[in-house]
Amino acid sequence: MILIVNTCSDKLSELEFVKPIENFLQKTEKHSRTLHYSEISKEDLIQVKKAIISSTALKDINYLLHTKEFSWLKNFKKPLLGIGVGSLILAMIFEGRLKEEVLIGRFRVTVTKNSILAPANSFQAYFLCSHTVEELHQFDILANTVGTNCMFKHKIHNYYGCLFCPEVLNTEIITRFCES
């Protein structure tokens, strides 16, 4: 089972950021369960095989006030994909630093290191973010766009971050993550 971690403070945002992931996993016959980050228990984490942390709306910064609720990431030994805000949370938990930088729309992503998620040299991706990440010392950079790191993998854990929204233009990234 794949755990979808909902980061949205507003139910309406779930339609844009969580529901597309649920629908995609349903179409690919992947069994999933969605929980808001404030509802996750140790038992939930034991039962799942993988996790995907969703994004949320640009103005929704509630997750910044609740980073302790993501401390389980330090000991979660299963594959994880952080999407948009999910990638920011992943970076913050492992000492990355947020930078205010707005990226909205389609941008060319250049792969700098091949991985299971992005074996191609470059591709178009859809971005909807008000922050990017810096000082990713505990991560390998996998791709960048317009001078910004936008895909990364933790050097020890099987954790991936995508600053862009693969559920919009690059569903094959989610497929590769689920099948890896």
Secondary structure as GFF3:
##gff-version 3
##sequence-region A 1 180
A	DSSP	beta_strand	2	6	.	.	.	ID=ss1
A	DSSP	alpha_helix	11	17	.	.	.	ID=ss2
A	DSSP	alpha_helix	19	27	.	.	.	ID=ss3
A	DSSP	beta_strand	32	36	.	.	.	ID=ss4
A	DSSP	three_ten_helix	37	39	.	.	.	ID=ss5
A	DSSP	alpha_helix	42	47	.	.	.	ID=ss6
A	DSSP	beta_strand	50	53	.	.	.	ID=ss7
A	DSSP	three_ten_helix	62	74	.	.	.	ID=ss8
A	DSSP	beta_strand	80	83	.	.	.	ID=ss9
A	DSSP	alpha_helix	85	93	.	.	.	ID=ss10
A	DSSP	beta_strand	97	111	.	.	.	ID=ss11
A	DSSP	beta_strand	122	134	.	.	.	ID=ss12
A	DSSP	beta_strand	139	145	.	.	.	ID=ss13
A	DSSP	beta_strand	148	154	.	.	.	ID=ss14
A	DSSP	beta_strand	159	162	.	.	.	ID=ss15
A	DSSP	alpha_helix	166	169	.	.	.	ID=ss16
A	DSSP	alpha_helix	171	179	.	.	.	ID=ss17
###
